[in-house]
Amino acid sequence: MMKRLFAVLLLLLAAPAALGETITMTFVGDCTLGCDVDWLDDERAFPNVIAQEGMEHPFRLVRDVFAADDLTVVNLEGVLADTDEGIMSGRKYNFRGATAYAHILREASVELAVMGNNHINDFGKPGQASTKAALEAADVGWALNDDAYIFEKNGVRIGVLSYLSNYYSDREKRMPEIIAALKEEQGCAAVVVCIHAGVEYREKHTSEQRHYAQSAIRAGADLVIGHHPHVIQGVEIYENRNIVYSLGNFCFGGSRRIVSDQVQSMAVQVEMAFEEGKYAGQRLTILPAINTGTYDRNNYQPYWAAGEEAAQVMRQIQHDTKYDLAPFVEGVGSVQGWLME
């Protein structure tokens, strides 16, 4: 009942009719649908939990919100492949899940997996190709580096780019050109840039994260979404655009055990408004979450936070945010103000 109420209330908070077309996007953080290949015999590992609980298990408690939006985006941190072909030696972790796990996303109403992260190459080019093929077979889109995903609703197009920090750094000078091509040649009314950057487990974003995010907006991006630190960080408004520095882990098969300060997570839901096909503004809503239902071991099943758990999430986000965030409202989230053109 609470999940349905959550989804309905979010829809009721849509942009005023005067703003014309509105597209609602939900972003969540690190999702590793698999585990390190050395863990496959561990009963706590993601594949063994899924074998016992079923493919609907990971997103069962959040699916209603995903289904109520226009586009749900996850950071897919790992490879979908059925063999170890191409495994890269010398890495601390090599994350892999079965190609069938792409259907976990599809059944959860996830439309897009961004893959610009430090684990998409755990199995080299064969693993990357297998992941793309598995997603496409499940009718889930993907974005990686300059290969943008373009979402369209009622003739309005939004482009999504996804970069690992060092790749973004190499592309930084070309970002105005890349974003302009999406807007001018591909007809995108807005562009979202996802950047995988920062220091793992650091609760405040770094100057490097800020530099990349702000440079993307100066280059023409309309929204920047960040991940990689595995913990939640703050948000920022820059040149009338939203930046989210780290969404934290969401459904993360890369950890079999959960440390208490790493259970905090969030989704951000961004409504973008368009008038006569042109970008008009955006509003960000923070949805506090907890990324596991059990603390002694990871059960890989995030849920929406309430009460003191939600308050703890909001305090952590506020700790890394310079302006005062809107209060959290049960069943609605923390709804920030509209940023209008």
Contacts in CASP RR format, 6 or more apart in sequence:
PFRMAT RR
TARGET T0000
AUTHOR 0000-0000-0000
METHOD contacts of the structure
MODEL  1
MMKRLFAVLLLLLAAPAALGETITMTFVGDCTLGCDVDWLDDERAFPNVI
AQEGMEHPFRLVRDVFAADDLTVVNLEGVLADTDEGIMSGRKYNFRGATA
YAHILREASVELAVMGNNHINDFGKPGQASTKAALEAADVGWALNDDAYI
FEKNGVRIGVLSYLSNYYSDREKRMPEIIAALKEEQGCAAVVVCIHAGVE
YREKHTSEQRHYAQSAIRAGADLVIGHHPHVIQGVEIYENRNIVYSLGNF
CFGGSRRIVSDQVQSMAVQVEMAFEEGKYAGQRLTILPAINTGTYDRNNY
QPYWAAGEEAAQVMRQIQHDTKYDLAPFVEGVGSVQGWLME
2 304 0 8 1.000
2 306 0 8 1.000
2 331 0 8 1.000
3 61 0 8 1.000
3 62 0 8 1.000
3 63 0 8 1.000
3 64 0 8 1.000
3 65 0 8 1.000
3 304 0 8 1.000
4 64 0 8 1.000
5 331 0 8 1.000
6 64 0 8 1.000
6 65 0 8 1.000
6 304 0 8 1.000
6 331 0 8 1.000
6 332 0 8 1.000
7 64 0 8 1.000
7 65 0 8 1.000
7 67 0 8 1.000
7 68 0 8 1.000
8 68 0 8 1.000
9 331 0 8 1.000
9 332 0 8 1.000
10 24 0 8 1.000
10 65 0 8 1.000
10 68 0 8 1.000
10 69 0 8 1.000
10 269 0 8 1.000
10 285 0 8 1.000
10 332 0 8 1.000
11 24 0 8 1.000
11 68 0 8 1.000
13 271 0 8 1.000
13 285 0 8 1.000
13 332 0 8 1.000
13 335 0 8 1.000
14 22 0 8 1.000
14 24 0 8 1.000
14 271 0 8 1.000
15 22 0 8 1.000
15 271 0 8 1.000
15 273 0 8 1.000
15 283 0 8 1.000
15 338 0 8 1.000
19 273 0 8 1.000
19 274 0 8 1.000
19 275 0 8 1.000
19 280 0 8 1.000
19 281 0 8 1.000
20 273 0 8 1.000
20 274 0 8 1.000
20 275 0 8 1.000
20 280 0 8 1.000
21 153 0 8 1.000
21 154 0 8 1.000
21 156 0 8 1.000
21 273 0 8 1.000
21 274 0 8 1.000
21 275 0 8 1.000
21 277 0 8 1.000
22 271 0 8 1.000
22 272 0 8 1.000
22 273 0 8 1.000
22 274 0 8 1.000
23 70 0 8 1.000
23 71 0 8 1.000
23 151 0 8 1.000
23 153 0 8 1.000
23 156 0 8 1.000
23 158 0 8 1.000
23 271 0 8 1.000
23 272 0 8 1.000
23 274 0 8 1.000
24 68 0 8 1.000
24 69 0 8 1.000
24 70 0 8 1.000
24 71 0 8 1.000
24 269 0 8 1.000
24 270 0 8 1.000
24 271 0 8 1.000
24 272 0 8 1.000
25 69 0 8 1.000
25 70 0 8 1.000
25 71 0 8 1.000
25 72 0 8 1.000
25 73 0 8 1.000
25 151 0 8 1.000
25 158 0 8 1.000
25 192 0 8 1.000
25 269 0 8 1.000
25 270 0 8 1.000
25 271 0 8 1.000
25 272 0 8 1.000
26 65 0 8 1.000
26 66 0 8 1.000
26 69 0 8 1.000
26 71 0 8 1.000
26 72 0 8 1.000
26 73 0 8 1.000
26 267 0 8 1.000
26 268 0 8 1.000
26 269 0 8 1.000
26 270 0 8 1.000
26 287 0 8 1.000
27 72 0 8 1.000
27 73 0 8 1.000
27 74 0 8 1.000
27 194 0 8 1.000
27 225 0 8 1.000
27 244 0 8 1.000
27 247 0 8 1.000
27 267 0 8 1.000
27 268 0 8 1.000
27 269 0 8 1.000
27 270 0 8 1.000
28 62 0 8 1.000
28 72 0 8 1.000
28 73 0 8 1.000
28 74 0 8 1.000
28 75 0 8 1.000
28 247 0 8 1.000
28 250 0 8 1.000
28 251 0 8 1.000
28 265 0 8 1.000
28 266 0 8 1.000
28 267 0 8 1.000
28 289 0 8 1.000
28 302 0 8 1.000
29 74 0 8 1.000
29 75 0 8 1.000
29 227 0 8 1.000
29 247 0 8 1.000
29 248 0 8 1.000
29 249 0 8 1.000
29 250 0 8 1.000
29 265 0 8 1.000
30 75 0 8 1.000
30 77 0 8 1.000
30 117 0 8 1.000
30 227 0 8 1.000
30 228 0 8 1.000
30 230 0 8 1.000
30 247 0 8 1.000
30 248 0 8 1.000
30 249 0 8 1.000
30 250 0 8 1.000
30 252 0 8 1.000
31 74 0 8 1.000
31 75 0 8 1.000
31 76 0 8 1.000
31 77 0 8 1.000
31 113 0 8 1.000
31 250 0 8 1.000
31 251 0 8 1.000
31 252 0 8 1.000
32 46 0 8 1.000
32 76 0 8 1.000
32 77 0 8 1.000
32 78 0 8 1.000
32 95 0 8 1.000
32 119 0 8 1.000
32 251 0 8 1.000
32 252 0 8 1.000
32 253 0 8 1.000
32 254 0 8 1.000
33 46 0 8 1.000
33 58 0 8 1.000
33 76 0 8 1.000
33 78 0 8 1.000
33 80 0 8 1.000
33 97 0 8 1.000
33 101 0 8 1.000
33 104 0 8 1.000
33 105 0 8 1.000
33 251 0 8 1.000
33 253 0 8 1.000
34 45 0 8 1.000
34 46 0 8 1.000
34 47 0 8 1.000
34 78 0 8 1.000
34 95 0 8 1.000
34 96 0 8 1.000
34 97 0 8 1.000
34 98 0 8 1.000
34 101 0 8 1.000
34 253 0 8 1.000
34 254 0 8 1.000
35 42 0 8 1.000
35 45 0 8 1.000
35 46 0 8 1.000
35 47 0 8 1.000
35 95 0 8 1.000
35 96 0 8 1.000
35 97 0 8 1.000
35 253 0 8 1.000
35 254 0 8 1.000
35 256 0 8 1.000
36 93 0 8 1.000
36 94 0 8 1.000
36 95 0 8 1.000
36 254 0 8 1.000
37 84 0 8 1.000
37 87 0 8 1.000
37 94 0 8 1.000
37 96 0 8 1.000
39 45 0 8 1.000
39 256 0 8 1.000
40 47 0 8 1.000
40 48 0 8 1.000
42 48 0 8 1.000
42 256 0 8 1.000
44 256 0 8 1.000
44 257 0 8 1.000
44 297 0 8 1.000
44 298 0 8 1.000
45 253 0 8 1.000
45 256 0 8 1.000
46 97 0 8 1.000
46 253 0 8 1.000
46 254 0 8 1.000
46 300 0 8 1.000
47 97 0 8 1.000
47 98 0 8 1.000
49 57 0 8 1.000
49 299 0 8 1.000
49 300 0 8 1.000
50 57 0 8 1.000
50 58 0 8 1.000
50 101 0 8 1.000
50 104 0 8 1.000
50 300 0 8 1.000
55 100 0 8 1.000
55 101 0 8 1.000
55 103 0 8 1.000
55 104 0 8 1.000
55 107 0 8 1.000
56 63 0 8 1.000
56 104 0 8 1.000
56 107 0 8 1.000
56 108 0 8 1.000
57 300 0 8 1.000
57 301 0 8 1.000
58 104 0 8 1.000
58 108 0 8 1.000
58 251 0 8 1.000
58 300 0 8 1.000
58 301 0 8 1.000
58 302 0 8 1.000
59 66 0 8 1.000
59 104 0 8 1.000
59 107 0 8 1.000
59 108 0 8 1.000
59 110 0 8 1.000
59 251 0 8 1.000
59 301 0 8 1.000
59 302 0 8 1.000
60 301 0 8 1.000
61 301 0 8 1.000
61 302 0 8 1.000
61 303 0 8 1.000
61 304 0 8 1.000
62 108 0 8 1.000
62 267 0 8 1.000
62 289 0 8 1.000
62 302 0 8 1.000
62 303 0 8 1.000
62 304 0 8 1.000
63 108 0 8 1.000
63 109 0 8 1.000
65 267 0 8 1.000
65 269 0 8 1.000
65 287 0 8 1.000
65 304 0 8 1.000
66 72 0 8 1.000
66 108 0 8 1.000
66 109 0 8 1.000
66 110 0 8 1.000
67 109 0 8 1.000
69 269 0 8 1.000
70 151 0 8 1.000
70 153 0 8 1.000
71 111 0 8 1.000
71 112 0 8 1.000
71 151 0 8 1.000
71 158 0 8 1.000
72 108 0 8 1.000
72 109 0 8 1.000
72 110 0 8 1.000
72 111 0 8 1.000
72 112 0 8 1.000
73 110 0 8 1.000
73 111 0 8 1.000
73 112 0 8 1.000
73 113 0 8 1.000
73 114 0 8 1.000
73 160 0 8 1.000
73 194 0 8 1.000
73 225 0 8 1.000
74 105 0 8 1.000
74 110 0 8 1.000
74 112 0 8 1.000
74 113 0 8 1.000
74 114 0 8 1.000
74 250 0 8 1.000
74 251 0 8 1.000
75 113 0 8 1.000
75 114 0 8 1.000
75 116 0 8 1.000
75 117 0 8 1.000
75 162 0 8 1.000
75 194 0 8 1.000
75 196 0 8 1.000
75 227 0 8 1.000
75 247 0 8 1.000
75 250 0 8 1.000
76 105 0 8 1.000
76 113 0 8 1.000
76 114 0 8 1.000
76 115 0 8 1.000
76 117 0 8 1.000
76 120 0 8 1.000
76 131 0 8 1.000
76 135 0 8 1.000
76 142 0 8 1.000
77 95 0 8 1.000
77 117 0 8 1.000
77 118 0 8 1.000
77 119 0 8 1.000
77 120 0 8 1.000
77 227 0 8 1.000
77 252 0 8 1.000
78 95 0 8 1.000
78 96 0 8 1.000
78 97 0 8 1.000
78 117 0 8 1.000
78 119 0 8 1.000
78 120 0 8 1.000
78 122 0 8 1.000
78 131 0 8 1.000
79 95 0 8 1.000
79 96 0 8 1.000
79 97 0 8 1.000
79 119 0 8 1.000
79 120 0 8 1.000
79 122 0 8 1.000
79 123 0 8 1.000
79 127 0 8 1.000
79 128 0 8 1.000
79 130 0 8 1.000
79 131 0 8 1.000
80 96 0 8 1.000
80 97 0 8 1.000
80 98 0 8 1.000
80 99 0 8 1.000
80 101 0 8 1.000
80 102 0 8 1.000
80 127 0 8 1.000
80 130 0 8 1.000
80 131 0 8 1.000
80 134 0 8 1.000
80 135 0 8 1.000
81 96 0 8 1.000
81 97 0 8 1.000
81 99 0 8 1.000
81 123 0 8 1.000
81 126 0 8 1.000
81 127 0 8 1.000
81 130 0 8 1.000
81 131 0 8 1.000
81 134 0 8 1.000
82 98 0 8 1.000
82 99 0 8 1.000
82 130 0 8 1.000
84 94 0 8 1.000
84 96 0 8 1.000
84 123 0 8 1.000
85 123 0 8 1.000
85 126 0 8 1.000
85 127 0 8 1.000
86 123 0 8 1.000
86 124 0 8 1.000
86 125 0 8 1.000
86 126 0 8 1.000
86 127 0 8 1.000
87 94 0 8 1.000
87 122 0 8 1.000
87 123 0 8 1.000
87 124 0 8 1.000
88 94 0 8 1.000
88 121 0 8 1.000
88 122 0 8 1.000
88 123 0 8 1.000
88 124 0 8 1.000
91 122 0 8 1.000
93 119 0 8 1.000
93 122 0 8 1.000
93 254 0 8 1.000
94 122 0 8 1.000
94 123 0 8 1.000
95 119 0 8 1.000
95 122 0 8 1.000
95 253 0 8 1.000
95 254 0 8 1.000
96 122 0 8 1.000
96 123 0 8 1.000
99 130 0 8 1.000
99 133 0 8 1.000
99 134 0 8 1.000
99 137 0 8 1.000
100 134 0 8 1.000
101 134 0 8 1.000
102 134 0 8 1.000
102 135 0 8 1.000
102 137 0 8 1.000
102 138 0 8 1.000
102 140 0 8 1.000
103 138 0 8 1.000
105 113 0 8 1.000
105 135 0 8 1.000
105 138 0 8 1.000
105 140 0 8 1.000
106 138 0 8 1.000
106 139 0 8 1.000
106 140 0 8 1.000
110 140 0 8 1.000
111 140 0 8 1.000
111 141 0 8 1.000
111 151 0 8 1.000
112 140 0 8 1.000
112 141 0 8 1.000
112 142 0 8 1.000
112 143 0 8 1.000
112 149 0 8 1.000
112 151 0 8 1.000
112 160 0 8 1.000
113 135 0 8 1.000
113 140 0 8 1.000
113 141 0 8 1.000
113 142 0 8 1.000
113 143 0 8 1.000
114 142 0 8 1.000
114 143 0 8 1.000
114 144 0 8 1.000
114 149 0 8 1.000
114 160 0 8 1.000
114 162 0 8 1.000
114 194 0 8 1.000
115 128 0 8 1.000
115 131 0 8 1.000
115 142 0 8 1.000
115 143 0 8 1.000
115 144 0 8 1.000
115 162 0 8 1.000
116 143 0 8 1.000
116 144 0 8 1.000
116 145 0 8 1.000
116 162 0 8 1.000
116 163 0 8 1.000
116 164 0 8 1.000
116 167 0 8 1.000
116 194 0 8 1.000
116 196 0 8 1.000
117 162 0 8 1.000
117 164 0 8 1.000
117 196 0 8 1.000
117 227 0 8 1.000
117 228 0 8 1.000
118 164 0 8 1.000
118 196 0 8 1.000
118 228 0 8 1.000
120 128 0 8 1.000
120 131 0 8 1.000
120 144 0 8 1.000
121 127 0 8 1.000
121 128 0 8 1.000
123 130 0 8 1.000
128 144 0 8 1.000
131 142 0 8 1.000
132 142 0 8 1.000
132 144 0 8 1.000
135 141 0 8 1.000
135 142 0 8 1.000
136 142 0 8 1.000
141 149 0 8 1.000
142 149 0 8 1.000
143 149 0 8 1.000
143 160 0 8 1.000
143 161 0 8 1.000
143 162 0 8 1.000
143 194 0 8 1.000
144 162 0 8 1.000
145 161 0 8 1.000
145 162 0 8 1.000
145 163 0 8 1.000
145 167 0 8 1.000
145 171 0 8 1.000
146 161 0 8 1.000
146 171 0 8 1.000
146 178 0 8 1.000
148 159 0 8 1.000
148 160 0 8 1.000
148 161 0 8 1.000
148 182 0 8 1.000
148 186 0 8 1.000
148 191 0 8 1.000
149 159 0 8 1.000
149 160 0 8 1.000
150 157 0 8 1.000
150 158 0 8 1.000
150 159 0 8 1.000
150 160 0 8 1.000
150 182 0 8 1.000
150 186 0 8 1.000
150 188 0 8 1.000
151 157 0 8 1.000
151 158 0 8 1.000
151 159 0 8 1.000
151 160 0 8 1.000
152 158 0 8 1.000
155 277 0 8 1.000
156 189 0 8 1.000
156 274 0 8 1.000
156 277 0 8 1.000
157 186 0 8 1.000
157 187 0 8 1.000
157 188 0 8 1.000
157 189 0 8 1.000
158 188 0 8 1.000
158 189 0 8 1.000
158 190 0 8 1.000
158 191 0 8 1.000
158 192 0 8 1.000
158 272 0 8 1.000
159 182 0 8 1.000
159 186 0 8 1.000
159 188 0 8 1.000
159 190 0 8 1.000
159 191 0 8 1.000
159 192 0 8 1.000
160 191 0 8 1.000
160 192 0 8 1.000
160 193 0 8 1.000
160 194 0 8 1.000
161 178 0 8 1.000
161 179 0 8 1.000
161 182 0 8 1.000
161 191 0 8 1.000
161 192 0 8 1.000
161 193 0 8 1.000
161 194 0 8 1.000
161 221 0 8 1.000
162 193 0 8 1.000
162 194 0 8 1.000
162 196 0 8 1.000
163 171 0 8 1.000
163 193 0 8 1.000
163 194 0 8 1.000
163 195 0 8 1.000
163 196 0 8 1.000
164 196 0 8 1.000
164 197 0 8 1.000
165 195 0 8 1.000
165 196 0 8 1.000
165 197 0 8 1.000
165 198 0 8 1.000
165 208 0 8 1.000
165 212 0 8 1.000
165 228 0 8 1.000
168 175 0 8 1.000
168 195 0 8 1.000
168 197 0 8 1.000
168 212 0 8 1.000
168 216 0 8 1.000
169 212 0 8 1.000
171 178 0 8 1.000
172 212 0 8 1.000
172 215 0 8 1.000
172 219 0 8 1.000
175 193 0 8 1.000
175 215 0 8 1.000
175 216 0 8 1.000
175 219 0 8 1.000
175 220 0 8 1.000
175 221 0 8 1.000
176 218 0 8 1.000
176 219 0 8 1.000
176 220 0 8 1.000
178 219 0 8 1.000
179 191 0 8 1.000
179 193 0 8 1.000
179 216 0 8 1.000
179 219 0 8 1.000
179 220 0 8 1.000
179 221 0 8 1.000
180 220 0 8 1.000
182 188 0 8 1.000
182 191 0 8 1.000
183 189 0 8 1.000
183 191 0 8 1.000
183 220 0 8 1.000
189 274 0 8 1.000
189 277 0 8 1.000
189 278 0 8 1.000
189 279 0 8 1.000
190 222 0 8 1.000
190 223 0 8 1.000
190 272 0 8 1.000
190 274 0 8 1.000
190 279 0 8 1.000
191 220 0 8 1.000
191 221 0 8 1.000
191 222 0 8 1.000
191 223 0 8 1.000
192 221 0 8 1.000
192 222 0 8 1.000
192 223 0 8 1.000
192 224 0 8 1.000
192 225 0 8 1.000
193 216 0 8 1.000
193 221 0 8 1.000
193 223 0 8 1.000
193 224 0 8 1.000
193 225 0 8 1.000
194 224 0 8 1.000
194 225 0 8 1.000
194 226 0 8 1.000
194 227 0 8 1.000
195 209 0 8 1.000
195 212 0 8 1.000
195 213 0 8 1.000
195 216 0 8 1.000
195 224 0 8 1.000
195 225 0 8 1.000
195 226 0 8 1.000
196 226 0 8 1.000
196 227 0 8 1.000
196 228 0 8 1.000
197 206 0 8 1.000
197 208 0 8 1.000
197 209 0 8 1.000
197 212 0 8 1.000
197 226 0 8 1.000
197 228 0 8 1.000
198 205 0 8 1.000
198 206 0 8 1.000
198 208 0 8 1.000
198 209 0 8 1.000
198 228 0 8 1.000
198 229 0 8 1.000
198 246 0 8 1.000
199 206 0 8 1.000
199 229 0 8 1.000
200 228 0 8 1.000
200 229 0 8 1.000
200 230 0 8 1.000
201 229 0 8 1.000
201 230 0 8 1.000
201 231 0 8 1.000
201 262 0 8 1.000
202 229 0 8 1.000
202 231 0 8 1.000
202 233 0 8 1.000
203 231 0 8 1.000
203 232 0 8 1.000
203 233 0 8 1.000
203 316 0 8 1.000
203 319 0 8 1.000
203 320 0 8 1.000
204 233 0 8 1.000
204 234 0 8 1.000
204 319 0 8 1.000
204 320 0 8 1.000
205 229 0 8 1.000
205 233 0 8 1.000
205 234 0 8 1.000
205 245 0 8 1.000
205 246 0 8 1.000
205 320 0 8 1.000
209 226 0 8 1.000
209 233 0 8 1.000
209 245 0 8 1.000
209 246 0 8 1.000
210 236 0 8 1.000
210 245 0 8 1.000
213 224 0 8 1.000
213 226 0 8 1.000
213 236 0 8 1.000
213 238 0 8 1.000
213 243 0 8 1.000
213 245 0 8 1.000
214 238 0 8 1.000
214 239 0 8 1.000
214 243 0 8 1.000
216 224 0 8 1.000
217 224 0 8 1.000
217 238 0 8 1.000
217 239 0 8 1.000
217 241 0 8 1.000
217 243 0 8 1.000
218 239 0 8 1.000
221 241 0 8 1.000
222 241 0 8 1.000
222 272 0 8 1.000
222 279 0 8 1.000
222 282 0 8 1.000
223 241 0 8 1.000
223 242 0 8 1.000
223 243 0 8 1.000
223 270 0 8 1.000
223 272 0 8 1.000
223 282 0 8 1.000
224 241 0 8 1.000
224 242 0 8 1.000
224 243 0 8 1.000
224 244 0 8 1.000
225 244 0 8 1.000
225 247 0 8 1.000
225 268 0 8 1.000
226 244 0 8 1.000
226 245 0 8 1.000
226 246 0 8 1.000
226 247 0 8 1.000
227 246 0 8 1.000
227 247 0 8 1.000
227 248 0 8 1.000
228 246 0 8 1.000
229 246 0 8 1.000
229 248 0 8 1.000
230 246 0 8 1.000
230 248 0 8 1.000
230 249 0 8 1.000
230 252 0 8 1.000
230 262 0 8 1.000
231 246 0 8 1.000
231 248 0 8 1.000
231 249 0 8 1.000
231 261 0 8 1.000
231 262 0 8 1.000
231 264 0 8 1.000
231 316 0 8 1.000
232 246 0 8 1.000
232 247 0 8 1.000
232 248 0 8 1.000
232 264 0 8 1.000
232 265 0 8 1.000
232 266 0 8 1.000
232 313 0 8 1.000
232 316 0 8 1.000
232 317 0 8 1.000
233 245 0 8 1.000
233 246 0 8 1.000
233 248 0 8 1.000
233 317 0 8 1.000
233 320 0 8 1.000
234 244 0 8 1.000
234 245 0 8 1.000
234 246 0 8 1.000
234 317 0 8 1.000
234 318 0 8 1.000
234 319 0 8 1.000
234 320 0 8 1.000
234 321 0 8 1.000
235 242 0 8 1.000
235 243 0 8 1.000
235 244 0 8 1.000
235 245 0 8 1.000
235 268 0 8 1.000
235 284 0 8 1.000
235 286 0 8 1.000
235 317 0 8 1.000
235 321 0 8 1.000
235 325 0 8 1.000
236 242 0 8 1.000
236 243 0 8 1.000
236 245 0 8 1.000
236 321 0 8 1.000
236 322 0 8 1.000
237 243 0 8 1.000
237 323 0 8 1.000
237 339 0 8 1.000
240 339 0 8 1.000
240 340 0 8 1.000
240 341 0 8 1.000
241 282 0 8 1.000
241 339 0 8 1.000
242 270 0 8 1.000
242 282 0 8 1.000
242 284 0 8 1.000
242 336 0 8 1.000
242 339 0 8 1.000
244 268 0 8 1.000
244 284 0 8 1.000
245 320 0 8 1.000
247 265 0 8 1.000
247 266 0 8 1.000
247 267 0 8 1.000
247 268 0 8 1.000
248 264 0 8 1.000
248 265 0 8 1.000
248 266 0 8 1.000
248 291 0 8 1.000
249 255 0 8 1.000
249 262 0 8 1.000
249 265 0 8 1.000
249 291 0 8 1.000
250 265 0 8 1.000
250 267 0 8 1.000
250 289 0 8 1.000
250 291 0 8 1.000
250 302 0 8 1.000
251 291 0 8 1.000
251 300 0 8 1.000
251 301 0 8 1.000
251 302 0 8 1.000
252 291 0 8 1.000
252 298 0 8 1.000
252 300 0 8 1.000
253 298 0 8 1.000
253 300 0 8 1.000
255 262 0 8 1.000
255 298 0 8 1.000
256 297 0 8 1.000
256 298 0 8 1.000
257 296 0 8 1.000
257 297 0 8 1.000
257 298 0 8 1.000
258 291 0 8 1.000
258 292 0 8 1.000
258 294 0 8 1.000
258 295 0 8 1.000
258 297 0 8 1.000
258 298 0 8 1.000
260 295 0 8 1.000
262 291 0 8 1.000
263 290 0 8 1.000
263 291 0 8 1.000
263 292 0 8 1.000
263 295 0 8 1.000
264 288 0 8 1.000
264 289 0 8 1.000
264 290 0 8 1.000
264 291 0 8 1.000
264 305 0 8 1.000
264 312 0 8 1.000
264 313 0 8 1.000
264 316 0 8 1.000
265 288 0 8 1.000
265 289 0 8 1.000
265 290 0 8 1.000
265 291 0 8 1.000
265 302 0 8 1.000
265 313 0 8 1.000
266 286 0 8 1.000
266 287 0 8 1.000
266 288 0 8 1.000
266 289 0 8 1.000
266 313 0 8 1.000
266 317 0 8 1.000
267 286 0 8 1.000
267 287 0 8 1.000
267 289 0 8 1.000
268 284 0 8 1.000
268 285 0 8 1.000
268 286 0 8 1.000
268 287 0 8 1.000
269 284 0 8 1.000
269 285 0 8 1.000
269 287 0 8 1.000
270 282 0 8 1.000
270 283 0 8 1.000
270 284 0 8 1.000
270 285 0 8 1.000
271 282 0 8 1.000
271 283 0 8 1.000
271 285 0 8 1.000
272 279 0 8 1.000
272 281 0 8 1.000
272 282 0 8 1.000
273 279 0 8 1.000
273 280 0 8 1.000
273 281 0 8 1.000
273 282 0 8 1.000
273 283 0 8 1.000
273 338 0 8 1.000
274 280 0 8 1.000
279 341 0 8 1.000
280 340 0 8 1.000
280 341 0 8 1.000
281 338 0 8 1.000
281 339 0 8 1.000
281 340 0 8 1.000
281 341 0 8 1.000
282 338 0 8 1.000
282 339 0 8 1.000
283 335 0 8 1.000
283 336 0 8 1.000
283 337 0 8 1.000
283 338 0 8 1.000
283 339 0 8 1.000
284 336 0 8 1.000
284 337 0 8 1.000
285 332 0 8 1.000
285 333 0 8 1.000
285 334 0 8 1.000
285 335 0 8 1.000
285 336 0 8 1.000
286 314 0 8 1.000
286 317 0 8 1.000
286 325 0 8 1.000
286 328 0 8 1.000
286 333 0 8 1.000
286 334 0 8 1.000
286 336 0 8 1.000
287 304 0 8 1.000
287 333 0 8 1.000
288 304 0 8 1.000
288 305 0 8 1.000
288 309 0 8 1.000
288 310 0 8 1.000
288 313 0 8 1.000
288 314 0 8 1.000
288 328 0 8 1.000
288 333 0 8 1.000
288 334 0 8 1.000
289 302 0 8 1.000
289 303 0 8 1.000
289 304 0 8 1.000
289 305 0 8 1.000
289 313 0 8 1.000
290 302 0 8 1.000
290 303 0 8 1.000
290 305 0 8 1.000
290 309 0 8 1.000
290 313 0 8 1.000
291 298 0 8 1.000
291 302 0 8 1.000
292 298 0 8 1.000
292 299 0 8 1.000
292 300 0 8 1.000
292 301 0 8 1.000
292 302 0 8 1.000
293 299 0 8 1.000
293 301 0 8 1.000
293 303 0 8 1.000
304 331 0 8 1.000
305 312 0 8 1.000
305 313 0 8 1.000
306 330 0 8 1.000
306 331 0 8 1.000
307 330 0 8 1.000
310 328 0 8 1.000
310 330 0 8 1.000
310 333 0 8 1.000
311 328 0 8 1.000
314 325 0 8 1.000
314 328 0 8 1.000
314 334 0 8 1.000
317 325 0 8 1.000
318 324 0 8 1.000
318 325 0 8 1.000
325 334 0 8 1.000
325 336 0 8 1.000
326 334 0 8 1.000
326 335 0 8 1.000
326 336 0 8 1.000
326 337 0 8 1.000
327 334 0 8 1.000
328 334 0 8 1.000
329 335 0 8 1.000
END
